[in-house]
C-alpha cells in the first residue's frame, strides 16, 4: 500500500526552515561570512585602528564648571523706598537668566575684559598663514599686528559662545556655567570670568533702573525743559515769520538787497552788450553784402565750411563754363550745387540773427525779474526793522526759562549721586578649578563607536566583494547561474600532497583511495548514470572550458586513467592543435592526430600507450595545416567513427570555447560535453557565453565540473556544495 506524504504545517518546520521559507538561510549567511572572514577582519581592524589614531591625534579639550545661585530672597534697601524690586521666584525667570548668560553682549564683555582678541586660540586671524609668494621668498612677510580690531573681537566673541555651555541644574535655582577649551587653565579662567561678569551685569542693570527712578523724582524738570524748548521755538518761529534770519551780523533781507543790486548791474550790462551785437548784425545785413561781414557769422564753423564749399564750386563752375558753355549738363549741375550752398549760407545767417534776438529777449526778462525782486527786498527790509522790537521781548522770556531749567538740572545731578546702593540677585557659589583630565575626546565612546563603525565597514566590504565576485563557488551557483547539472568538484592538489616530481595524474594512480581519485570516479559515475531513459552511456566525450588554464588537460588525463583502471578501453585525443598540452605529457611518435585523420589505417602508428594504465593517447605531431576545415571535414567523421568502434570511451581534449571555433565543431560530433570551470576564478558571464555558444551549435552539455577546488576552504565556506561536508567524510580517504 502506498501512502502519500502528509502536507507539512508551520508547526512541523524547524526555526531554520522557517527562515529558509522566507528566502533567508542562516547557514548560508554564516558560510558567506566565513568565506570573507579574512576581508572582514582586515577591514574592521583597519577602520578600528584608524578611528583610534584619529582620536589620539585630536587636540584634547578641558571643561571647567562654575555654579551660580539665583537668590530670590528680598533684600531691604538703604533708603525707605526700594528702587528696584527683587528677583521673581518662578521657573521662567531662571530660564531667562540662562539666556542672558549665553547672550552675545555678555560674551563680548568677557572678550574685552580678558583681551581675548589678542589670543590666537580665540582669534583665528592671528594664525593666518603667509601667502604663496611669501613662502616662496618672492615677497617680504608683513609684521604681525596684534591689535584689537572689530573682526578680531567678532571672531573671539563667536569662539567664546561656541565654547560656552549654560544649563539649569534640574528645577533648582542653580545655573551651571561650563566652558571648554584646549587649555585647562583657560577653561577655568573663562568659566569664572563669565560668572563674575554676569553678577556685574546685574549690578549695572540695577544702576540703570535707579537712574530711571531718579528721573521720575525730577519729573518737574521735564515740564521746565519743555517750556525752554517752547520759548526757543517761538523765537525761531518769530524770526522765520518776520524774515529776521541773520548770518555774519546782517539780516537776510539786508544781504538779499545787497546781492540783488550787484546782480542787477551785471544784468543791465549783459543786456546792453547783446542788444548792441544784434543791432550791429541787422545794420550789416541792411547795407547789403548777403551777411558775409556779420560778426556772429564770421565765428561760425558751419559758415566757414559752407564758404569754402562755395568757393570750390564757383571755381569748378567757371572752369566748366569756359570749357563747355552754359548749356552743358555739368554746368547746369554745378549752377544748382552753387545755388544750394548759397541757400544754406543764407539759412545759417538767419539762424544766427534769430539766436541773437533770443539772447536779447532772455537778457531783458532776467533784468525785469531782478528789478522786481529788488523792490520786494527793499520792502522786506523796512518791515524787518519794525519787527526787531518784538524779537527782543521773546528772547528775554526764553533766557529766563533756560535759567530756571538749569537750576533744576543741577538738583537732578545731586540726586543721581546718591545711586549705587543696589545688590545683585545672584551670586557665585562655586568657582571652577583647573580640570586635570580632558573631557574630549571621550575614549570610551570612541572605542565603542570605532568598533561599531569597523563592523559596519567590514560587513560593507564583504558585501561589496561578494557582489563583485563573478566566479562560481558551489553547486548551487552552477545550477542557478548556468542552468546545467552540477557534475563534480575536482580538488586541487597542494605541493605538500605531491612527492618530488610527482604529477597529479600519477598521484591519481598512486593513491586510488584518495579524495582526488574519488572525485574523478564521481565524475565517471555522473557520466554513466546521466543517460536518460535507458539510453546508452556516452562513449565519446569532449572536455571543454570557456577560457585557457582551467584544468582541461589534467582533467582529461585523470578521467582517462579512471575509466581505464575500471576496465574500459579508453583513448584520449589531443584536439588542441595550438597548445598541445596532452601531447607534451607523452613521448611523441613519428605521426599523430593529423595523419590519422587523413588515413585511419595509420591510427595504431599515431597512438601512444599510457605508461600507468592501459589507455591510449593520440597526440598532435608536426605542423598544423594552414588551410582547410580539419574537424568539420568528412575525414573527421570517418576518423571518429573508427575510434568509436575500437574503444569504449573516446575523450577529446579541446581548445577554449571562446578562443577558437574548432571546439564547436568537435562538440557537435560527440555524445556529450563536460564543461569545466575553475573554482572561484572563471567568470560566470564567460561560462554562460561559452555554454550558450555550445548549445546554439547543437552540442549536448552533460554538466559542469568545478576544477582546482580547495576542499579545506570549501568545507568551511561553501555551504550548498558537496565539498561543504568534506570534514565529515574525509576519514574515508587515504593520502
C-alpha positions in Angstrom: 0.0 0.0 0.0 1.3 3.4 -0.9 0.9 6.3 1.4 1.0 9.9 0.2 3.1 12.2 2.4 1.2 14.4 4.7 1.4 18.1 4.0 3.7 19.8 6.5 2.4 22.7 8.6 4.3 25.6 10.0 4.5 23.8 13.3 6.4 21.0 11.7 9.1 23.3 10.3 12.3 24.0 12.2 13.3 27.5 13.1 15.9 27.5 10.3 13.5 26.0 7.8 11.0 28.8 8.5 13.7 31.4 7.7 14.6 29.4 4.6 11.0 29.5 3.5 11.2 33.3 3.7 14.3 33.3 1.5 16.8 33.7 4.3 19.0 30.8 5.3 21.2 31.4 8.4 23.7 28.8 7.4 24.1 30.5 4.0 24.8 33.7 5.8 27.3 32.0 8.1 29.0 30.5 5.1 29.1 33.9 3.4 30.8 35.5 6.5 33.3 32.7 6.8 34.1 32.9 3.1 35.0 36.5 3.5 36.2 36.4 7.1 39.8 37.5 6.3 38.5 40.6 4.4 36.0 41.3 7.2 38.7 41.1 9.9 41.2 43.1 7.8 38.8 46.0 7.1 37.4 46.0 10.6 40.8 46.1 12.2 41.9 48.8 9.8 38.9 51.0 10.4 39.1 50.5 14.2 42.8 51.4 14.3 42.1 54.4 12.0 39.4 55.5 14.5 41.8 55.2 17.4 44.6 57.0 15.6 42.2 59.8 14.6 41.0 60.1 18.2 44.6 60.1 19.5 45.6 62.9 17.2 42.7 65.1 18.2 43.5 68.1 20.4 42.3 67.4 23.9 39.7 69.8 25.4 39.1 70.5 29.0 35.8 71.6 30.6 35.6 73.8 33.7 32.3 74.5 35.6 31.2 77.4 37.7 27.9 77.4 39.6 25.7 80.5 40.1 22.8 80.7 42.5 19.8 82.9 41.7 18.8 84.4 45.1 15.1 85.0 45.3 15.1 86.5 48.8 14.0 90.2 49.0 16.8 92.5 50.3 15.8 95.7 52.1 17.3 98.8 50.6 19.2 101.5 52.5 16.5 104.1 51.7 13.0 103.8 52.8 11.8 103.3 49.2 13.2 100.3 47.3 14.4 101.4 43.9 14.2 98.0 42.1 12.1 95.0 43.0 13.7 91.7 43.9 14.0 88.7 41.6 10.7 86.8 40.9 10.8 83.2 42.2 9.4 81.4 39.1 10.9 79.0 36.6 10.6 81.2 33.5 12.7 83.9 35.2 15.6 81.4 35.8 15.3 80.3 32.1 15.5 84.0 31.2 18.8 84.4 33.1 20.2 81.3 31.3 19.5 83.1 28.0 21.2 86.2 29.4 24.3 84.2 30.3 24.5 82.9 26.7 23.9 86.4 25.1 26.4 88.0 22.7 26.7 91.1 24.8 28.0 89.2 27.8 30.4 87.2 25.6 31.7 90.5 24.2 32.3 91.9 27.7 34.3 88.7 28.6 36.4 89.2 25.4 37.1 92.8 26.1 37.9 92.3 29.8 40.4 89.4 29.1 41.7 90.8 25.8 40.8 87.5 24.1 41.0 89.1 20.7 44.8 89.0 21.2 44.8 85.3 21.9 45.3 83.1 18.8 43.0 80.4 20.3 40.1 82.8 20.2 41.1 84.9 17.2 41.9 82.6 14.3 43.0 85.6 12.2 46.2 85.8 14.2 47.1 82.3 12.9 46.8 83.3 9.3 49.5 81.6 7.2 51.7 83.7 4.8 50.7 83.7 1.2 52.3 81.6 -1.6 54.6 84.5 -2.7 55.8 84.9 0.9 56.5 81.2 1.3 58.5 81.2 -1.9 60.5 84.2 -0.8 59.2 86.4 -3.6 57.5 88.8 -1.1 58.6 90.1 2.3 56.4 89.0 5.2 54.5 91.8 6.8 55.0 92.2 10.6 52.2 90.7 12.8 49.9 93.4 14.1 48.4 92.3 17.4 45.8 95.0 17.8 42.1 94.9 18.7 40.2 95.1 15.5 36.4 94.7 15.0 37.0 91.5 13.1 39.2 90.1 15.8 36.6 90.9 18.5 33.8 89.3 16.5 35.9 86.2 16.0 36.7 86.0 19.7 33.0 86.5 20.6 32.0 83.7 18.3 34.6 81.4 19.8 33.6 82.2 23.4 29.9 81.5 22.6 30.8 78.2 20.9 32.9 77.0 23.8 30.3 78.1 26.5 27.5 75.9 27.8 24.9 77.2 30.3 22.4 74.8 31.8 19.9 74.9 34.7 20.5 72.2 37.3 17.2 70.5 37.3 14.4 72.5 38.8 16.7 74.3 41.2 17.8 78.0 41.1 21.4 77.0 40.4 22.8 77.7 36.9 25.9 75.7 35.8 28.3 77.6 33.5 30.7 75.3 31.6 33.5 76.3 29.3 35.5 74.0 27.1 39.0 74.9 25.9 42.2 73.2 24.7 43.9 74.6 27.7 42.7 73.6 31.2 43.7 76.9 32.8 41.9 78.9 30.1 38.7 76.9 30.6 38.7 77.6 34.3 39.5 81.3 33.8 36.7 81.7 31.2 34.1 79.9 33.3 34.9 82.1 36.4 35.0 85.3 34.3 31.6 84.6 32.8 30.1 84.2 36.3 31.7 87.3 37.6 30.7 89.5 34.7 27.1 88.1 34.9 27.0 89.4 38.5 28.4 92.8 37.4 25.9 92.9 34.6 23.1 92.6 37.2 24.5 95.4 39.2 24.7 97.6 36.2 21.1 96.8 35.3 20.0 97.8 38.8 22.1 101.0 38.5 20.3 101.9 35.2 17.0 101.2 36.9 18.0 103.6 39.7 18.7 106.3 37.2 15.2 105.9 35.8 13.8 106.4 39.4 16.0 109.5 39.7 14.5 110.8 36.6 11.0 110.2 38.0 11.8 112.1 41.1 12.8 115.0 38.9 9.6 115.0 37.0 9.1 118.7 37.2 12.3 119.2 35.3 10.6 117.7 32.3 8.0 120.4 32.2 10.6 123.1 32.6 12.6 121.6 29.7 9.5 121.7 27.5 8.9 125.4 28.4 12.5 126.2 27.4 12.1 124.3 24.2 8.8 126.1 23.5 10.3 129.5 24.2 13.2 128.8 21.9 10.8 127.5 19.3 8.7 130.8 19.5 11.9 132.9 19.0 12.8 130.9 15.9 9.3 130.9 14.5 9.1 134.7 15.1 12.4 135.1 13.1 11.1 133.0 10.3 7.7 134.7 10.2 9.3 138.2 10.1 12.2 137.2 7.9 14.7 138.1 10.7 17.1 135.2 9.9 20.6 136.6 10.1 24.1 135.5 9.1 27.5 137.2 9.5 26.0 140.1 11.5 23.3 141.1 9.0 19.8 140.1 8.4 18.8 138.0 5.4 16.8 141.0 3.9 19.9 143.2 4.1 22.1 140.6 2.4 19.4 140.0 -0.2 19.2 143.7 -1.1 22.9 143.9 -1.5 23.1 140.8 -3.6 20.3 142.0 -5.9 22.0 145.3 -6.5 25.1 143.5 -7.7 23.1 141.1 -10.0 21.0 144.0 -11.4 24.1 145.9 -12.5 25.5 142.8 -14.2 22.2 142.0 -15.9 21.9 145.6 -17.4 25.4 145.4 -18.8 24.8 142.0 -20.3 21.5 143.2 -22.0 23.2 146.2 -23.4 26.0 144.1 -24.9 23.6 141.6 -26.5 21.4 144.4 -28.0 24.5 146.0 -29.5 25.5 142.8 -31.1 22.0 142.3 -32.6 21.8 145.9 -33.8 25.2 145.6 -35.5 24.2 142.4 -37.3 21.0 143.9 -38.6 22.8 147.1 -39.8 25.4 144.9 -41.7 22.6 143.0 -43.4 20.7 146.2 -44.4 23.8 147.6 -46.1 23.8 144.6 -48.4 26.6 142.0 -48.9 24.5 139.0 -48.0 25.6 138.9 -44.4 29.1 137.9 -45.3 30.5 140.5 -42.9 28.2 139.8 -40.0 30.4 139.4 -36.9 28.5 136.5 -35.4 28.6 134.6 -38.7 32.4 135.1 -39.0 32.9 132.9 -36.0 30.7 130.1 -37.1 32.4 126.9 -38.2 29.4 126.0 -40.3 29.5 129.3 -42.3 33.2 128.8 -42.8 32.7 125.3 -44.2 29.9 126.4 -46.5 32.0 129.4 -47.7 34.8 127.1 -48.6 32.4 124.8 -50.5 31.0 127.9 -52.3 34.5 128.9 -53.4 35.3 125.5 -54.7 32.1 125.1 -56.5 32.5 128.6 -58.1 35.9 127.6 -59.4 34.6 124.4 -60.9 31.6 126.3 -62.5 34.0 128.8 -64.1 36.1 126.1 -65.4 33.1 124.2 -66.8 31.7 127.4 -68.4 35.0 128.1 -70.1 35.3 124.5 -71.3 31.7 123.5 -72.3 29.4 126.6 -72.3 26.4 127.4 -70.1 24.1 124.8 -71.8 26.2 121.8 -70.8 24.7 119.4 -68.3 27.7 119.6 -66.0 27.5 123.4 -66.0 23.8 123.2 -65.1 24.5 120.7 -62.3 27.3 122.9 -61.0 25.0 126.0 -61.0 22.4 124.0 -59.0 25.0 123.0 -56.4 26.3 126.6 -56.1 22.7 127.9 -55.5 22.1 125.2 -52.9 25.2 126.1 -51.0 24.3 129.8 -51.1 20.8 129.0 -49.8 22.4 127.1 -46.9 24.6 130.0 -46.1 21.6 132.4 -46.0 19.7 130.0 -43.8 22.6 129.8 -41.3 22.9 133.6 -41.2 19.1 133.9 -40.5 19.5 131.3 -37.7 22.4 133.3 -36.2 20.3 136.5 -36.3 17.4 134.6 -34.6 19.8 133.3 -31.9 20.9 136.9 -31.2 17.3 138.0 -30.9 16.6 135.2 -28.4 19.5 136.1 -26.3 18.4 139.8 -26.1 14.9 138.6 -25.1 16.2 136.3 -22.3 18.5 139.1 -21.0 15.6 141.6 -20.9 13.4 139.2 -19.0 16.2 138.5 -16.4 16.7 142.2 -15.9 13.0 142.7 -15.4 12.9 139.9 -12.8 15.8 141.3 -10.9 14.2 144.7 -10.8 11.0 143.3 -9.3 13.0 141.2 -6.7 14.9 144.4 -5.7 11.7 146.2 -5.0 10.3 143.4 -2.9 13.6 143.1 -0.9 13.5 146.8 -0.1 10.0 146.4 1.3 11.1 143.4 3.4 14.0 145.4 4.8 11.7 148.1 6.1 9.3 145.6 7.7 12.2 143.8 9.5 13.3 146.9 11.2 9.8 147.2 12.8 9.8 143.5 13.9 13.1 143.7 15.8 11.2 145.1 18.9 9.0 142.0 19.3 12.1 139.7 18.8 13.9 141.2 21.7 11.0 140.6 24.0 10.7 136.9 23.1 14.5 136.3 23.6 14.3 137.7 27.1 11.5 135.3 28.0 13.4 132.3 26.6 16.5 133.2 28.6 14.5 133.4 31.8 13.1 129.9 31.2 16.5 128.5 30.4 17.9 129.8 33.7 15.1 128.1 35.7 15.7 124.8 33.8 19.5 124.8 34.5 18.8 125.2 38.2 16.6 122.1 38.3 19.1 120.2 36.3 21.8 120.8 38.9 19.5 119.5 41.6 18.8 116.3 39.5 22.5 115.6 39.3 22.8 115.9 43.0 20.1 113.3 43.4 21.8 110.9 40.9 25.0 111.0 43.0 23.1 109.0 45.7 22.7 106.0 43.3 24.8 102.7 43.5 23.3 101.2 46.7 21.8 98.2 44.8 22.8 94.5 45.4 22.7 91.6 42.7 20.0 88.9 42.7 22.6 86.2 42.1 25.9 85.1 43.5 28.7 82.6 42.6 28.5 79.7 44.9 31.2 77.5 43.3 34.2 78.8 41.3 35.7 76.4 38.8 39.1 74.7 39.4 41.6 73.8 36.7 40.5 70.4 35.3 43.0 67.6 35.3 41.5 65.2 32.7 40.2 66.2 29.3 36.5 66.0 28.5 37.2 65.5 24.8 37.7 63.1 23.1 35.8 60.5 25.2 37.9 57.4 24.6 35.2 55.0 25.8 32.8 56.5 23.3 35.5 56.5 20.6 36.2 52.8 21.2 32.5 51.9 21.1 31.8 54.0 18.1 35.0 52.8 16.3 34.1 49.1 17.0 30.6 49.7 15.6 31.9 51.6 12.6 34.6 48.9 12.0 32.0 46.2 12.0 29.7 48.1 9.6 32.6 48.9 7.2 33.8 45.3 7.4 30.3 44.0 6.5 30.0 46.6 3.7 33.4 45.4 2.4 32.5 41.7 2.3 29.1 42.5 0.7 30.8 44.6 -1.9 33.4 41.9 -2.5 30.6 39.3 -2.8 28.7 41.4 -5.3 31.8 42.0 -7.4 32.8 38.3 -7.3 31.8 36.8 -10.6 33.3 33.4 -10.0 31.4 30.1 -9.4 31.9 28.6 -5.9 29.2 26.0 -5.2 27.0 23.6 -7.0 24.1 25.9 -6.3 26.0 28.7 -8.2 26.5 26.3 -11.2 22.9 25.2 -11.4 21.3 28.6 -10.7 23.6 30.8 -12.8 24.4 28.3 -15.7 21.3 26.3 -15.7 23.1 22.9 -16.1 23.6 19.9 -13.8 26.4 20.0 -11.3 28.8 17.1 -12.3 31.5 17.1 -9.6 34.1 19.1 -7.7 37.6 18.2 -8.7 40.0 19.1 -5.8 43.3 20.9 -6.1 46.5 19.2 -5.0 48.8 21.3 -2.9 52.6 20.9 -3.3 52.6 19.1 0.1 50.3 16.4 -1.3 52.7 15.6 -4.2 56.1 13.9 -3.9 59.1 15.3 -5.7 58.5 15.1 -9.4 55.0 13.6 -9.0 52.3 14.9 -11.3 48.5 14.9 -10.4 47.8 12.2 -12.9 50.4 10.0 -11.3 49.0 10.9 -7.8 45.7 9.5 -9.1 47.2 6.1 -9.8 49.4 6.0 -6.7 46.6 7.0 -4.3 43.4 5.3 -5.6 41.6 5.8 -2.3 42.3 9.5 -2.1 39.7 12.2 -2.3 41.3 13.3 -5.6 40.8 9.9 -7.2 37.3 9.6 -5.7 36.3 13.0 -7.4 37.1 11.5 -10.8 35.2 8.4 -10.0 32.3 10.6 -9.1 32.6 12.3 -12.5 32.7 8.9 -14.2 29.5 7.9 -12.3 27.8 11.1 -13.3 28.6 10.4 -17.0 27.5 6.8 -16.8 24.3 7.5 -14.8 23.4 10.6 -16.7 22.0 8.8 -19.7 18.2 9.3 -19.9 15.5 6.6 -20.1 17.9 3.7 -20.7 19.8 5.3 -23.5 23.3 4.0 -23.8 26.0 5.8 -21.8 28.1 8.3 -23.8 31.1 6.8 -25.4 32.5 9.9 -27.0 33.1 12.8 -24.6 34.6 16.2 -25.2 36.2 18.1 -22.3 35.7 21.9 -22.8 36.1 25.2 -20.9 35.5 28.8 -21.6 39.0 30.1 -21.1 42.5 28.7 -21.0 44.2 27.3 -17.9 41.1 25.9 -16.3 42.4 22.3 -15.9 41.2 20.6 -19.1 44.4 18.7 -19.8 44.8 17.3 -16.2 41.1 16.6 -16.0 41.1 14.7 -19.4 44.2 12.8 -18.4 42.9 11.8 -15.0 39.4 10.9 -16.3 41.2 8.7 -19.0 43.1 6.8 -16.3 40.0 6.5 -14.1 38.0 4.9 -17.0 40.9 2.7 -17.9 41.5 1.5 -14.4 37.8 0.5 -14.3 38.4 -1.9 -17.1 37.3 0.1 -20.1 39.2 0.7 -23.2 39.9 4.4 -23.5 41.7 6.8 -25.9 42.5 10.4 -25.2 42.6 12.7 -28.3 44.6 15.9 -28.1 42.4 18.2 -30.2 44.1 21.4 -29.0 46.3 21.9 -32.1 48.0 25.1 -30.8 48.9 24.4 -27.2 49.1 20.5 -27.4 49.1 20.2 -23.6 48.3 16.5 -23.7 51.0 15.8 -26.3 53.6 17.3 -24.1 52.9 14.7 -21.4 53.9 11.7 -23.6 56.7 10.8 -25.9 55.8 11.9 -29.4 55.5 9.2 -32.1 56.5 9.6 -35.7 53.0 10.5 -36.7 50.0 11.8 -34.8 46.4 13.0 -34.9 46.6 14.9 -38.2 48.0 11.9 -40.1 45.5 9.5 -38.5 42.6 11.7 -39.7 43.9 11.7 -43.2 44.5 7.9 -43.1 42.6 6.0 -40.4 44.7 2.9 -41.2 47.7 4.6 -39.6 45.9 5.0 -36.3 48.0 2.4 -34.5 51.2 4.2 -35.5 49.8 7.5 -34.2 48.7 6.4 -30.8 50.9 6.1 -27.6 50.1 3.8 -24.7 49.8 5.4 -21.3 52.6 4.1 -19.0 50.5 3.9 -15.9 47.3 2.4 -17.4 46.0 0.6 -20.5 44.7 3.7 -22.0 45.8 5.1 -25.4 46.8 8.7 -26.2 46.6 10.3 -29.6 48.9 13.3 -29.6 49.5 16.0 -32.2 52.7 15.8 -34.2 54.1 18.0 -36.8 52.8 21.3 -38.2 49.2 22.3 -38.3 47.8 22.8 -41.9 47.4 26.5 -42.7 44.1 25.9 -44.6 41.2 23.6 -44.6 38.5 22.7 -42.1 40.1 19.7 -40.4 37.5 19.0 -37.7 34.5 19.8 -39.9 35.5 17.6 -42.8 34.1 14.1 -43.7 37.6 12.7 -42.9 37.0 13.7 -39.2 33.6 11.9 -39.2 35.2 8.7 -40.6 38.1 9.0 -38.0 35.7 9.4 -35.1 33.6 6.5 -36.3 36.7 4.4 -36.3 37.6 5.4 -32.7 34.0 4.7 -31.5 34.2 1.1 -32.9 37.5 0.4 -31.4 37.3 2.0 -27.9 34.7 2.0 -25.1 35.4 5.7 -24.4 36.8 8.4 -26.6 37.9 11.5 -24.6 38.7 14.7 -26.6 40.7 17.5 -25.0 39.6 20.7 -26.8 40.7 24.3 -27.0 38.8 27.0 -25.1 35.3 27.6 -26.5 35.6 31.4 -26.5 39.0 31.4 -28.2 38.5 29.1 -31.2 35.6 27.9 -33.3 37.1 24.4 -33.6 35.7 23.4 -30.3 32.1 24.0 -31.5 32.7 21.7 -34.5 34.0 18.9 -32.3 31.2 19.4 -29.7 28.6 18.7 -32.3 30.2 15.3 -33.2 30.5 13.8 -29.7 27.9 12.3 -27.5 28.3 14.6 -24.6 30.3 17.7 -23.5 31.7 18.1 -20.0 32.2 21.8 -19.3 34.9 22.8 -16.8 35.0 26.0 -14.7 37.9 26.9 -12.4 36.7 27.3 -8.8 36.1 31.0 -8.0 38.2 32.1 -11.0 36.2 31.6 -14.1 33.7 34.5 -14.5 30.1 33.3 -14.6 29.5 35.5 -17.7 32.3 33.9 -19.6 30.9 30.4 -18.7 27.4 31.5 -19.7 28.6 32.7 -23.1 30.6 29.6 -23.8 27.7 27.3 -22.8 25.3 29.3 -24.9 27.7 29.0 -27.9 27.9 25.2 -27.5 24.1 24.8 -27.2 23.4 27.0 -30.2 25.9 24.9 -32.2 23.8 21.7 -31.3 26.1 20.3 -28.7 24.8 18.3 -25.7 26.3 19.6 -22.5 26.1 17.0 -19.8 27.1 19.1 -16.8 29.6 21.4 -15.3 32.7 20.5 -13.2 34.4 22.9 -10.8 38.2 22.3 -11.0 41.0 23.1 -8.6 38.7 23.3 -5.6 40.3 23.9 -2.2 38.4 21.3 -0.1 39.6 22.7 3.2 38.2 26.2 2.4 35.2 24.8 0.7 34.3 22.7 3.7 34.1 25.8 5.9 32.8 28.4 3.4 31.0 26.6 0.6 27.6 25.9 2.1 25.4 24.4 -0.5 28.2 22.3 -2.1 29.0 18.6 -1.5 32.5 19.6 -0.5 31.0 21.5 2.4 30.7 18.2 4.2 34.3 17.2 3.5 35.3 17.2 7.1 32.6 14.7 7.9 33.6 12.1 5.4 37.4 12.8 4.9 38.2 9.8 7.0 37.0 7.6 4.2 40.0 8.6 2.1 43.7 7.9 2.5 46.6 10.0 1.4 
